[in-house]
Amino acid sequence: MNIYSKHMQTNNIEIEQKISNNLGKIKHKIFVLSGKGGVGKSTVSANIALALIQKGYSVGLMDCDIHGPSIPKILGIEDKRPISTEKGIEPVLVSPKLKVMSMAFLLQDKDSPVIWRGPLKMAAIKQFISDFNWGDLDYLIVDLPPGTGDEPLSIAQIIPKSDGAVVVTTPQDVALLSVRKSINFVKQMNAPVIGIIENMSGFTCPHCKKTIDIFKKDGGIKTSKDFNVPFLGKIPLDPKIVESGDSGKSFMVKDSKSNTVKAFEAITEKIVKNTENRHKKEVK
Amino acid sequence: MNIYSKHMQTNNIEIEQKISNNLGKIKHKIFVLSGKGGVGKSTVSANIALALIQKGYSVGLMDCDIHGPSIPKILGIEDKRPISTEKGIEPVLVSPKLKVMSMAFLLQDKDSPVIWRGPLKMAAIKQFISDFNWGDLDYLIVDLPPGTGDEPLSIAQIIPKSDGAVVVTTPQDVALLSVRKSINFVKQMNAPVIGIIENMSGFTCPHCKKTIDIFKKDGGIKTSKDFNVPFLGKIPLDPKIVESGDSGKSFMVKDSKSNTVKAFEAITEKIVKNTENRHKKEVK
């Protein structure tokens, strides 16, 4: 962490004050979480952020996946680094309206595992908020570490008064076991569940054009009904997402007419409506 | 944890002694890990265990995935519980040669997230070894939590002198980023890398029978060459595995002639050879 030592704070009260100030300038804070890894949480986070800037919003994307930060790879900004200025640290600018910070930017070597003990990890995440110039934002998307352990919980607790959490799942039961845990987890965070997204939902064979439900179907809808939380939509299993995630070319821009892009747009529209309504109620 | 309070130890030296004694009766200890979740680590662990018992070995399977324990669901033993006897606690018997313990058996409610802080989790895992009657085993398969954080490292440190670790990945680059971390992680554990398994490798359309590399291809082989570690084999993306994992019917038994079953058998054969050779060298 010493590359940013110039701006590091040792005074806890001062850090909390800075976190509170910086969060105060952000209208909506949304967590993206999943009960287990590998369901596409980071891909979903990145594409929601991109869909939001396409709608004209200013967005921050904070990749808090400490052990497997993949946002920089997905957005093609692996070689970028935040810049330390006199006013603080500037997150990486992906476009004029999209600021990104990721644990990956702090790692010297992309092949090294992060084996930090708990307190150091939390200090790093707090610094993501306290010492970075996020500025005035419409949305901050927080990509939490996968799972429902103490790590995502501790991170969530750093950012109080959020708009809630989006839970990403795949359709099959084994993954849904962990969605049920996620929903209970969000309730324990005292945050609302904005809704469930069912990712990798149905695959269309590029040869014969038939659809195969590789990971089964409709598990997300079923769980949202069981738990009485909104269902935000399905995203198909699409080799183009894998390809664009690996090449660092933003999927939303690359293939603007596909069903997958449409799915992300519709989901983001629902998220905006949900969070705007909540905001209006609070302002009243 | 109080359901097992009768057998809980409070004396640390006594616990370490018991762990050492119990591990001494197990010929081979193998970790199964993945740099990120959702790559099928638990499915692979369960099917390797099943392939080993089909070869006549006695096997223990320890599901240490604290936040998303899915082994009981995969093996259809969700409603079973370990039995406390005068001699200690008996792991769940799946077949006469397969004993299973999972964090899932300790949870009252399958929908509840485990939000235990670090020390309590480690105490639970230690108890899995110290207080359970694993008896004489040929193999203990340890399904670690996903990722390369302090949690899998702490668990790995409870079981010294292992035969090494099997690293499970999917073929695409984003997942491979975390494999590189895993390999470095295993080296930090001072354990050998037994080899890499590439899961979800190629999908054959059930309608037109053409193969589509949904998650790209050959990433696992490439990484094994880069890092000079053995490549154990590819397992196809197979809706039948999803189906059998969800229904709790063992895949290895259910569909004994598929390419997927053959892939698991060939991989297990390589693991046996690798660990037997290491054992012979040590005995000499």
Interface residues (C-beta under 8 A of the other chain):
Chain A: G35 K36 G37 G38 V39 I66 H67 G68 S70 K73 I74 K110 D111 S112 P113 V114 I115 W116 R117 G118 P146 G147 T148 G149 D150 E151 L153 T170 Q172 D173 V174 A175 L177 S178 R180 K181 S182 I183 N184 F185 Q188 F203 C205 P206 H207 C208 K210 I212 D213 I214 F215 K216 L237 P239 V242 E243 G245 D246
Chain B: G35 K36 G37 G38 V39 I66 H67 G68 S70 K73 I74 K110 D111 S112 P113 V114 I115 W116 R117 G118 P146 G147 T148 G149 D150 E151 L153 T170 Q172 D173 V174 A175 L177 S178 R180 K181 S182 I183 N184 F185 Q188 F203 C205 P206 H207 C208 K210 I212 D213 I214 F215 K216 L237 P239 V242 E243 G245 D246
